[in-house]
Amino acid sequence: MTDTPSLRTGGRILVDQLRIQGCDRVFTVPGESFLAVLDALHDTPEIDVVVCRQEGGVTYMADADGKLTGRPGVAFVTRGPGATNASAGVHVAFQDSTPMILFVGDLDRGDRDREGFQEIDMAAFFAPVAKWAARIDDARRIPEYVARAWRVATAGRPGPVVLAIPEDMLRDEVEAVDRPAVPSVCESPDPGAIATLFELLKEAAAPVAIVGGADWSPCAAHHFANFAARHGIPTAAAFRRQDAIGNDCRVYAGNLGYGPNPKLQQRIREADLLLVVGARLGESTTDGYKLITPDHVGQTLVHVHPDPNELGRVYHADLPICSDMSEFAQAVDLWTDPDLVRFGAGDEAHAEWLEWSEPQPRDGVAMDLGFCMKVLRETLPRDTIVGNGAGNFSGWVHRYWRYASTPSQLAPTSGSMGYGLPAAVAAAIRFRDRQVLCVAGDGDFLMNGQELATAAQYGADLLVIVVDNSSYGTIRMHQERDYPERLSATQLKSPDFAALARAFGGWAETVERTEDFAPALALAQERRGIRLLHVKTDVEVISNQTTISALRERARG
């Protein structure tokens, strides 16, 4: 005989499915629209509930947790403003190829299409920025929807799924059959394609690899680094994928994106074979589709990606390979071909990156951020997890920090401001045995600075560097380039960030001179919990490569 399923509320069924699928943490701002879920979580100690202070922080944290674990980051928000606030993090997860499931508490089923309180057509609203957006109207089908959401979020190119969950549906008491945990599906590369790749490598004079992106994992990082180092292939990281392989790998060539090493860009232009693994070759990585054009005339492109729909979507691929990233990396690592001579360019490219990533003293400035980054990388553990949002301040991090292999970088490829702090909080809660560093600009920090409350509530051990130039620096840089000396809407008046950190129970120090940074960092490292250094800089030094004066001079001349 088979046991008859017992009656459960929709909320209980939903939480049971999350537990079955292996979810151990959810991020939320509570709402009355999913009280039945919150009640079920009360009796589910296997799932931690992290309460955030704004729904954007909820989905940024869920995105970071998805990046760190490879499993869907799970989030719950309410309808209307909760959902719209949360949409920023959904967009990040979409462009970053991060597995995520967002549940949105919704109005009762019988009140649809009346423009009820906070009503939004969730499926329509999220469709452009989610892999799948749907609504669960029958509590009996919750196991089906959750299992499908888990599969969609993780399969092929990972990404976010959004499910609307009506309030009355969650209160229904029904019989439902649980679905088992969704097994992982790993697609191995075609052996013939691997053989063709090695034939192309034997014919190539100047191959370059570009790595990092969808489905990347520690396993992929390990095996691809072995393969690239053994054959001497210069290996560049896609935009904000700098932890794709350990930066101490002897062929690591640096990162693409905004402000990369000109020598690396030249290598990309001169490459006759491009091996792109995991990356979409998006706008940022390719410098607006100009560094590598979609038709890449004169260059052979081998594009390896877990989603067949991505292959050939924008870039013509001479050899498309659909594969799980770990499976591909293991395949090329284990493949032996005695006729393939090791390239010397990999060692040369790594030497060029080492030189590029070594900060040089900058005279005439009170605060030298390059020196600060050097002090940080020499002081903090090599496996430190570094989170940042968007802004010119991040250029110093990307250029001068040296990342360990994945997961150690949390940075949105979508360029979303306010991401760094919530992401770092999620990392500090997930990996309590690792150092977590958040670097944020003054404008960037204040978009989600309230999540220091979440850090305090859950005892996160977190070091925060707020780089304060009293400006929206990236926009100011573009403004000075296009409309020199005509400032409009880019100036800021910053608060006392150190006092703000203390208000959340943290330790803080304000630093205004280069020589004071190392002692302040040493004091911070003697403590636990929230530690914040408010680093004041001169807006004149607008990026790690130029100044406002130089931009104005260039515009005049």
C-alpha angles and dihedrals in degrees: 000000000000122000115253111238111251124232114271134170117252088247091055092047091051094051091046090055092051090052092049091051091054101257110158100170139034130189121214154156101213122243134183089237092074104031089130089062093048089050091053091048088056088069097040109082091171089074120063116214115215111195113207132192101234132020093240087060089050095059095037088056092046090050091051091048090051090051092048098047105027087231124105113280105229124217137176125200136157128251129273111015091012091058095042092049089050094050092082091066092044089056090050091052091048096052093038094049092235122159110241138154118202118192115199119198107227140192122274116290094240092057098056120131095019094099088247124182109318092344119172129163093246098191092052094042096052099033096096094052102036135068088226132002121185146145128241109220099165119057090206089067097051093102090053094049095045093049091048091047090052091051095046093047093054105030124095107336102009119230148140128306122196122203123185112214115195115223096233092047090057090054095050114111109219144146113258134173114231118234118226122245112289108248120226116257115213119187114205119215119255108263089221090058091050090051090050090050091056091048088054090049091053090053095045125098099187114020122174128188125213114195144178134067137083117038094358115160142171088262092054091046093052098047097040091050089053091050096046094045093048092053097035096239114163105239122202126187120235117240110306092353094106093134092060087108129006109275090227089068107122093236100042105130103185134256136306124219129072116006099358126171107286089219090058091049089052090052090053091050092049096044116117093192125039117194106194114186121185096341122113092211090238128184096274096047092049098040094247094327090297104101087055113016121212090250095037094200111210093017130094113223123205106188119192117188137151094230119068090203090065094054108093093359095117106349125054106235118207089195114020115191120188109202148132106266096235092048092050094046092050091047095055092041092055096040113104125202115167091192094064108097116211114254118233093207093083094065091044092051091050091052089051090051092049089054092046093049095051109095117229122213113269112212124214099025126108094213120038108192093190090062090047091055090050091052090049095051092046092048106038124068116271092241093056113144109231122201127187140160126210132306142086090281088072090065090074090051095048093046102042107026115088111215129213116224121286132338097038106092124070109180129133116244086201090067094238115173118222094034102109102069098046090044091051091049090053090049093048091052093045097045108032091166095059133074113251121199126190118194114190138168119233094254092040094050096052092057090072106003089126088077088079081084089061090048090052095045093054098038096246116183101220139160115206126191113193111196106205122192094148091242146090085248102191093051091043089055092052090044092054090047096051102025106021118204092002102113116191128165096340102096119097136189106217126210125229097280092187091057089047092055091049089053087061091051096262134129116247144175134188116227123192103161131058094231091057096056100079094049091048091049090050090054090049092051091055089065139062132220124032112000120175132186114197102207113193116205138178114256088218087079090063097170141000089265108038148019135227089248091055092049091051092047091051091050091052095047 
